[in-house]
Amino acid sequence: MKILIIEDEKLLAQSIRDLLTARGYEAEAVYDGETGAAYGELGVYDLIILDVMLPGLDGRQVARRVREKRCGTPILMLTARSAVEDRVEGLNAGADYYLTKPFDARELMACVNALLRRQGGQVDELTAGNTVLDLAAGTLVCGGEQVRLSAKEFGVMRQLMQARERHVSKEALLEKVWGFESNAVENHVEVYVGFLRKKLRSIGSNVRIEAVRRLGYHLEVDGT
């Protein structure tokens, strides 16, 4: 799962990102409304955590812009204001849930999990062939063997397992795993795919990562 954090308090944004990363999510943070709206409109995120008070566009304006693009990504709105009128205005702008600052980390995670469950997006593992990707532990498991993945390996493998037999382009992997602000290039994708191929072989997996020129990568299962 990939989560976008739009929060101008950088320390808070970092703490939320660290919390989500520790729970096995991918999280990316931006710090102003214009950038947040541009990222949110792309529709590549599974959840948006959105502060109300932002420089440039405020959170309600960001939510409206995202919804105008017919993007149905769940939005969890954060605010220091607890008045009913403020919550109603945020919900009417397109937010799915409203969380008042300061909040406990457990409360934030409960909201995140509830919103992801609501859209059927929360799962504990992905499976291909005889191999399981444990989303919480960040490991590939095959029979009694398992191997831990780095953050980038995990991100690439998850995208491929979610796509199944469909191709995933190098550009899509760069956007979803490295992020829009990264200077990574296609060669980085090739290197990490190579790492994953070695790790799949090391645990006896019957899953192969196949490359197709100009189309990207997809998974194939031996014997099917």
C-alpha positions in Angstrom: 0.0 0.0 0.0 1.3 3.5 -0.9 0.2 6.4 1.2 0.6 10.1 0.5 1.1 12.5 3.5 0.3 16.2 2.8 1.4 18.0 6.0 3.4 21.2 6.3 4.8 20.4 9.8 7.8 18.5 8.6 8.5 16.8 12.0 5.0 15.6 12.2 5.0 14.5 8.5 8.3 12.5 9.2 6.9 10.9 12.3 3.8 9.8 10.4 5.9 8.5 7.6 8.1 6.5 10.0 5.1 5.1 11.7 3.6 3.9 8.5 6.9 2.5 7.2 7.3 0.5 10.3 3.9 -1.0 9.7 4.9 -2.1 6.2 3.4 0.7 4.2 5.1 2.9 1.7 4.7 6.5 2.6 5.7 9.7 0.8 5.4 13.2 2.3 4.9 16.6 0.6 4.6 19.9 2.5 2.3 22.3 0.6 -1.1 22.2 -0.9 -0.2 22.8 -4.6 2.3 19.9 -4.6 -0.1 17.7 -2.6 -2.9 18.3 -5.1 -0.7 17.5 -8.0 0.4 14.2 -6.4 -3.0 13.3 -5.2 -4.6 13.8 -8.6 -2.4 11.1 -10.1 -4.5 8.3 -8.5 -1.4 6.2 -7.7 -1.9 6.2 -3.9 -4.1 3.9 -1.8 -4.7 6.6 0.9 -4.1 10.3 1.4 -3.4 11.8 4.8 -4.2 15.5 4.4 -3.7 18.4 6.8 -6.3 21.2 6.6 -3.9 24.2 7.3 -1.4 24.2 4.4 0.6 26.9 2.5 -0.9 27.6 -0.9 -4.0 25.6 -1.2 -5.6 24.5 2.1 -6.6 20.9 2.7 -10.2 21.4 1.7 -9.2 22.9 -1.6 -6.8 20.0 -2.2 -9.6 17.5 -1.4 -11.9 19.2 -3.9 -9.3 19.2 -6.6 -8.6 15.5 -6.1 -12.3 14.7 -6.2 -12.8 16.9 -9.3 -10.4 14.5 -11.1 -12.7 11.6 -10.3 -10.1 10.2 -8.0 -11.7 8.0 -5.3 -8.6 7.6 -3.1 -9.7 7.6 0.5 -8.7 10.9 2.3 -8.0 11.1 6.0 -8.1 14.8 7.0 -6.1 16.1 9.9 -7.0 19.3 11.8 -6.3 21.2 15.0 -10.0 22.4 14.9 -12.6 20.2 16.6 -15.7 22.2 15.9 -18.5 20.3 14.2 -18.7 23.0 11.4 -15.0 22.4 10.6 -15.5 18.6 10.4 -18.6 19.0 8.2 -16.8 21.3 5.8 -13.9 18.9 5.5 -16.2 15.9 4.8 -18.2 18.0 2.3 -15.0 18.8 0.5 -14.3 15.1 -0.1 -12.6 13.8 3.0 -13.6 10.3 4.2 -12.7 10.7 7.8 -11.6 13.6 10.1 -8.9 13.2 12.8 -8.3 16.0 15.3 -4.8 16.9 16.5 -3.1 16.0 18.7 -3.8 12.3 18.1 -2.4 9.0 19.4 -0.4 6.9 17.0 -2.8 4.0 17.7 -5.8 6.2 16.7 -4.1 7.2 13.5 -3.3 3.6 12.6 -6.9 2.5 13.4 -8.2 5.2 11.0 -5.7 4.2 8.3 -6.6 0.5 8.6 -10.4 1.2 8.6 -10.2 3.3 5.4 -8.1 0.7 3.6 -10.4 -2.1 4.7 -13.4 -0.1 3.5 -12.1 -0.1 -0.1 -10.9 -3.7 0.2 -7.3 -2.6 0.0 -5.8 -4.0 3.1 -4.2 -7.5 2.9 -1.6 -9.2 5.0 0.2 -11.1 2.2 0.4 -11.6 -1.6 0.8 -14.9 -3.2 2.2 -16.1 -6.6 2.9 -19.7 -7.3 4.5 -21.4 -4.2 5.7 -18.0 -2.9 4.2 -15.6 -0.4 5.2 -11.9 0.1 4.6 -11.2 3.8 3.6 -7.5 3.8 4.0 -7.0 7.5 7.4 -8.7 7.8 8.8 -7.6 4.4 9.9 -11.2 3.6 9.5 -13.6 0.7 8.5 -17.1 2.0 8.5 -20.4 0.1 7.8 -23.5 2.1 10.2 -23.5 5.0 12.5 -20.9 3.5 12.3 -17.2 3.7 14.4 -14.2 2.9 14.1 -10.6 4.0 13.8 -7.8 1.4 15.2 -4.3 1.4 12.6 -1.5 1.2 13.1 -1.1 -2.6 13.1 -4.8 -3.2 9.9 -5.1 -1.3 8.3 -2.3 -3.2 9.2 -3.7 -6.6 8.0 -7.2 -5.6 4.8 -6.0 -4.3 4.0 -4.1 -7.5 4.8 -7.2 -9.6 2.7 -9.5 -7.4 -0.3 -7.1 -7.4 -0.1 -6.9 -11.2 0.2 -10.7 -11.5 0.6 -11.5 -15.3 0.1 -7.9 -16.3 3.2 -5.9 -17.3 4.5 -3.2 -15.0 6.7 -0.7 -16.8 10.0 0.6 -15.5 8.5 4.1 -15.4 5.6 2.9 -13.2 8.0 1.2 -10.8 10.2 4.3 -10.6 7.1 6.4 -9.7 5.5 4.0 -7.2 8.7 2.6 -5.5 11.2 5.4 -5.7 8.8 8.3 -5.8 8.3 11.4 -7.9 11.1 13.4 -6.3 13.7 10.7 -6.7 16.6 11.0 -9.2 16.6 7.2 -9.8 16.7 6.0 -13.4 15.6 2.8 -15.2 18.9 1.2 -14.4 18.0 1.2 -10.7 14.9 -0.9 -11.5 17.0 -3.4 -13.5 19.5 -3.7 -10.5 16.7 -4.4 -8.0 15.0 -6.9 -10.3 18.3 -8.7 -10.5 18.5 -8.8 -6.7 14.9 -10.2 -6.5 15.6 -12.9 -9.1 18.6 -14.1 -6.9 16.5 -14.1 -3.8 13.6 -16.0 -5.4 16.0 -18.7 -6.6 17.6 -18.9 -3.1 14.4 -19.9 -1.5 13.3 -22.4 -4.2 10.5 -20.2 -5.6 8.8 -21.3 -8.8 8.1 -17.6 -9.6 10.2 -15.9 -12.3 10.4 -12.2 -13.1 10.2 -11.9 -16.9 11.2 -8.8 -18.9 9.5 -7.8 -22.2 11.2 -5.1 -24.2 9.3 -1.8 -24.1 6.6 -3.2 -21.8 8.4 -3.8 -18.6 8.2 -6.8 -16.2 5.7 -9.5 -15.2 5.6 -12.6 -13.1 5.5 -16.2 -14.5 5.0 -19.3 -12.5 6.9 -22.5 -13.7 4.7 -25.5 -14.4 1.5 -23.5 -15.1 
